[in-house]
Amino acid sequence: MYAEEPPIGFDIVEIGEVQDGWEDTWRDFHHGIVVGRLWVGPPWDTAPAGALSVVIDPGRAFGTGAHPTTRLCLELLQDVVPSSLVDVGCGSGVLSIAAARLGFAPVSALDIDEVALEVTAANAATNGVELELVTEPPPAALAVMNIALDVVERVLPELPVERAIVSGYLERDEPLAPGWHGVERRVRDGWAADLLERG
């Protein structure tokens, strides 16, 4: 129970009580977003005319496209020349599917979580794009990683790539990895993303 009145817009629900319509209400929180030439959204929403659509079912894997770090990665993807790409920690597949829609090929989606790979495969099929699902990073021209800073820093030196778009950390943070240097930085709502180069 609340000691005071609940915040405006919130209903008090007793433990064990389930509100009618809960199975559809959560959909009200997921809407499509436009990032440059891309529209990323759920299957029950509609892309605007002319946008490259990336339909992501926000199911059992992380990543709907709405978080600032995902938006920053999508922006940077549109500013580099399409090439081979590996999406490290692919989650729902939003970044790898967006890359394929932007003309990157071949695109590999890497995750250690089998559920994430299953969700990515399903989302790729929905979008009609071809991805290679992998558990080890293949050689590629570009990697994209939207994961925790410590993971970015640990994985970067071992990746068989020359460039990387990385995010998943705050604006005050900066990835530091031997042999890598920053080329471009984007920030949004206190979060950051970087385009890095080896050398």
Number of C-alpha atoms within 10 A of each C-alpha: 9 7 5 6 9 11 9 6 5 8 9 11 10 9 7 6 8 9 11 8 8 9 8 8 11 9 13 7 6 18 16 22 19 17 19 13 13 21 21 27 24 20 17 12 13 14 19 13 8 9 14 18 22 31 25 26 21 18 12 12 19 15 20 25 31 16 13 18 26 23 22 25 25 26 17 18 21 17 10 11 11 17 16 20 25 34 27 27 22 30 28 30 34 26 29 30 30 25 26 24 18 18 14 19 17 16 25 28 30 26 22 14 13 12 14 23 24 17 22 27 21 16 22 23 13 14 17 13 17 17 21 14 19 17 15 14 18 19 15 20 15 26 27 27 26 24 18 13 19 12 14 22 17 14 13 23 14 9 19 15 20 15 23 27 25 29 31 23 20 17 16 9 13 16 20 15 15 11 10 18 16 16 12 12 17 16 17 14 10 11 18 23 31 22 23 22 17 15 9
